[in-house]
Amino acid sequence: DAKTTQPPSMDCAEGRAANLPCNHSTISGNEYVYWYRQIHSQGPQYIIHGLKNNETNEMASLIITEDRKSSTLILPHATLRDTAVYYCIVRVTGTASKLTFGTGTRLQVTL
Amino acid sequence: NAGVTQTPKFQVLKTGQSMTLQCAQDMNHEYMSWYRQDPGMGLRLIHYSVGAGITDQGEVPNGYNVSRSTTEDFPLRLLSAAPSQTSVYFCASSAPHRGRQETQYFGPGTRLLVL
């Protein structure tokens, strides 16, 4: 799996958009970009994934650059409950059983 | 559906003791995995299974055994506990979707302290 690089921490004011970057410059053509988050000490939670097109669901939006070397997870209206560690993971199909987690970005949403 | 369940939630062991961490899922998922998470770090894969009767090692398998006799259950055995195995253990499951991407569902975790 390609290596990912994320900033260790970010702050965001409640109600504002949180934009979390991820660098994956060595990504291969068949690797997807996945985002998970871990709230406090709970088990990680799936957020969104994409290959090369931008994706949106009820939780977030995922913007992948045209060269696919980086991506941004967008939480459009962050709330205090979005305070968590966010993990960007790159992997190929069929490897859902063996994710490789980095240290992620700790997002702190404040009043 | 209960999703992925883990027992116990907390456990204290003495060095050298053995125990089994239980993991069960009711989603009929083929894939199951065990991860450990040490303070301030991301999750690391211990063992995983792509179906009943099939298991394989992950990144940090030493000191742990697994078996997968049913689709629903994937227990993790600590053979002889060591203080270095103090950690939070997460179990996860997912289903392969041909032509689509599969995602993992995680349990709430088991916090293990080895004295």
Chai-1 contact restraints between the chains, C-beta under 6 A:
chainA,res_idxA,chainB,res_idxB,connection_type,confidence,min_distance_angstrom,max_distance_angstrom,comment,restraint_id
A,Y32,B,Q101,contact,1.0,0.0,6.0,A-B,restraint_1
A,G43,B,F90,contact,1.0,0.0,6.0,A-B,restraint_2
A,G43,B,F106,contact,1.0,0.0,6.0,A-B,restraint_3
A,G43,B,G107,contact,1.0,0.0,6.0,A-B,restraint_4
A,G43,B,P108,contact,1.0,0.0,6.0,A-B,restraint_5
A,G43,B,G109,contact,1.0,0.0,6.0,A-B,restraint_6
A,P44,B,F106,contact,1.0,0.0,6.0,A-B,restraint_7
A,Y46,B,T103,contact,1.0,0.0,6.0,A-B,restraint_8
A,H49,B,Q101,contact,1.0,0.0,6.0,A-B,restraint_9
A,A96,B,Y31,contact,1.0,0.0,6.0,A-B,restraint_10
A,A96,B,S94,contact,1.0,0.0,6.0,A-B,restraint_11
A,A96,B,E102,contact,1.0,0.0,6.0,A-B,restraint_12
A,A96,B,Q104,contact,1.0,0.0,6.0,A-B,restraint_13
A,S97,B,Y31,contact,1.0,0.0,6.0,A-B,restraint_14
A,S97,B,S33,contact,1.0,0.0,6.0,A-B,restraint_15
A,S97,B,Y48,contact,1.0,0.0,6.0,A-B,restraint_16
A,S97,B,V50,contact,1.0,0.0,6.0,A-B,restraint_17
A,K98,B,L45,contact,1.0,0.0,6.0,A-B,restraint_18
A,K98,B,Y48,contact,1.0,0.0,6.0,A-B,restraint_19
A,F101,B,G42,contact,1.0,0.0,6.0,A-B,restraint_20
A,F101,B,L43,contact,1.0,0.0,6.0,A-B,restraint_21
A,G102,B,G42,contact,1.0,0.0,6.0,A-B,restraint_22
A,T103,B,G42,contact,1.0,0.0,6.0,A-B,restraint_23
